[in-house]
Amino acid sequence: MDPFVSAAWLAARSGDVRIADVRWYLDGRSGRAAYEKGHIPGAVFIDLERWLAAPAIPDGGRHPLPDPEIFAEGMSRAGIGDAATVIAYDDAGGVIAARLAWMLRVLGHQAAVLDGGIDSWEGELSSQVVEPSRATFTPAPWPGDRLATIEEACSPKHLVIDARDADRYRGESEPVDPRAGHIPGARSLPCRGNLGPERRMLPIPELRRRFELIGVVEAEKVISYCGSGVTACYNLLVLEHAGFGVGRLYPGSWSEYSRREDLPVATGDLA
């Protein structure tokens, strides 16, 4: 299926899919509290820190991919089985929820992001916590051909794109990681720049133009990173949606790279 669906699509099929609320905030606010205050009816809450990432480590960044068994346990508890179709959303236009959708898709499951997030939902919200029945989700290894190492992210053989906001790319601010700037040679492509009014995705021709302006021809040569491997997934899904194909995720992202004092850091705009 396409990596993105509309609220109208979801409303017409809400009984046939598993809806996942993946709200998470860099500033430490509680995604669970936001879910309990109001969510799309039938949605289960997925804790990004618990089920979509392993604990932070210096050589793996702030959000390394979890062990397959941990991810499978989280999905099983959420009532997401092997045959489920999952629609993930957040309140940031989809840039956070993309982490879950990307993880499921690379393992061969049917999953997509709700374009526009919870703000696009025109029906009433629910405050009733959903406690689904346990499902069977089979653990599977993360496919190596969809991941990139820190060495590959440093190589000029690849087109590396940075999904963070432009001020973090340029090194003008860095709220969480030890050094400011970007991987030398990486192109800036802020993931939120893919969104237009009301945080809905731009039309495909405009999306393609954004990627083509930084040199993207086909996604096979693209490595996407961000602060910790979360919003980088959104750029990868947009690449696929816009017809470029599938790229690779550098999971450690800037949170790993910036801790390597032996590696150079670039600042400013790419010449």
Stockholm file with secondary structure:
# STOCKHOLM 1.0

chainA/1-271         MDPFVSAAWLAARSGDVRIADVRWYLDGRSGRAAYEKGHIPGAVFIDLERWLAAPAIPDGGRHPLPDPEIFAEGMSRAGIGDAATVIAYDDAGGVIAARLAWMLRVLGHQAAVLDGGIDSWEGELSSQVVEPSRATFTPAPWPGDRLATIEEACSPKHLVIDARDADRYRGESEPVDPRAGHIPGARSLPCRGNLGPERRMLPIPELRRRFELIGVVEAEKVISYCGSGVTACYNLLVLEHAGFGVGRLYPGSWSEYSRREDLPVATGDLA
#=GR chainA/1-271 SS CCSEECHHHHHHHTTTSEEEECCCCTTCCCHHHHHHHCBCTTCEECCHHHHSCCCCBTTTBSSCCCCHHHHHHHHHHTTCCTTCEEEEECSSTTTTTHHHHHHHHHTTCEEEEETTGGGGCCSCCBCCCCCCCCCCCCCCCCCGGGBCCHHHHHCTTSEEEECSCHHHHHTSCCSSSSSCSBCTTCEECCGGGGBCGGGCBCCHHHHHHHHHHTTCSCGGGEEEECSSSSTHHHHHHHHHHTTSCCCEECTTHHHHHTTCTTSCCBCSCCC
#=GC SS_cons         CCSEECHHHHHHHTTTSEEEECCCCTTCCCHHHHHHHCBCTTCEECCHHHHSCCCCBTTTBSSCCCCHHHHHHHHHHTTCCTTCEEEEECSSTTTTTHHHHHHHHHTTCEEEEETTGGGGCCSCCBCCCCCCCCCCCCCCCCCGGGBCCHHHHHCTTSEEEECSCHHHHHTSCCSSSSSCSBCTTCEECCGGGGBCGGGCBCCHHHHHHHHHHTTCSCGGGEEEECSSSSTHHHHHHHHHHTTSCCCEECTTHHHHHTTCTTSCCBCSCCC
//
